[in-house]
Amino acid sequence: MESYLNSNSPLVGVPSFTPEEEKYLRINKIGTGNYADILQKVRDDIYHIIWTKADESAYMDKCREVNNRMHGIYNTQDKTAWHKNWFTNAYLAMKGWILGYIEMMYSNTHYSIALGKSVEGFMNTALKVPADVILGKILKDSNRLGVKDMLITMICPWSNRSKNAMLKAGFSEEQNFNARRMTASMMLMLLLFAIKLAAAPPDDEDDEDEVDPALGMVYYLTTRALFDQMVFISPSETYTQSGQIMNMIPPGWDAFYDLFLKLPYEGIGAMIGDEEDSDFFYQRDDPNGRYVEGEAKFWNHVGRLIPYYKSIWAIENPYQAMENYMFGRKMNSR
């Protein structure tokens, strides 16, 4: 703002204000165009600001809530009923951010004490926008959103026309932000899908060109990120990933079977068994180099239970890692 007041250059942009800043100006009865008065008022208030314990507590609550929504609930203070059950707590250990994201997407309109404002899930807002258009047509209410307004809100919610149309129709500032979040989420999914196509392996199986591991890792990570995004808008993807996570939970039957039954059995077989016994030893080389003929299955299966070993192998063989991942998804959906 100081640079705007002190400069006569047309290249200096006109100052804009956030909703909180506009609220501050309304309380102090200062117009948004009186930049000199605004600057003087802010300078006067700076000398009278006292950072109290209440301010510190409110700031910490807001930071904690934002962190919970982005990364998941890991502190004791905000734990939910899901964290009190050992099985669901193990589920959240695999996808700790999922509760916060569900809150951001599907929660009803309510006042958040931590954030100090009214919030709503942006999927709920996305459903209310076309519903408002339909009601406007039925009730012939010109104050509600029109079809053009809905399309602009869906495609470019950052425009002033979209914001003004939503506010006129009775939507709040938070719901306008939700429209932006929804569009940004869809754009992210389209971007991930485009990157996935660009980094996909060649269709020609006879192509003898050496696979680029960096491009393969881009393909692997992009595909996994795309599936994670699809969880919240696709019921089938939600079902598929839930089954996969359940199989990864340590107290689950699969892990119990591997740790306490399968591995001891294969370990004993590796010590006393014959290399021609297919129960304990591989009978042919793996085309992707994961094992060789005559190698004990015990050591290979132990390695699969070690996270860092699996990560190193996925980095070295990203396309094969994604192929294995897709095969596991199909098996879990049966």
QUIFENTA-V202521 format. One line per field, one symbol per residue. ss: DSSP state (@ for helix, = for strand, . for the rest). A space follows every 10 residues. Layout:
ss: ???
This chain:
ss: .@@@@@.... ........@@ @@@@@@@... ....@@@@@@ @@@@@@.... ..@@@@@@@@ @@@@@@@@@@ @......... @@@@.@@@@@ @@@@...@@@ @@@@@@...= ==....===. .@@@@@@@@@ @@@@@@@@@. ......@@@@ @@@@@....@ @@@@@@@@.. ..@@@@@@@@ @@@@@@@@@@ @@@@@@@@.. .......... ..@@@@@@@@ @@@@@@@@@@ ....@@@@@@ @@@@@@@@.. ..@@@@@@@@ @@@@@@@@@@ @@........ =......... .....=@@@@ @@@@..@@@@ @@@@@@.@@@ @@@@@@@@@@ @@..
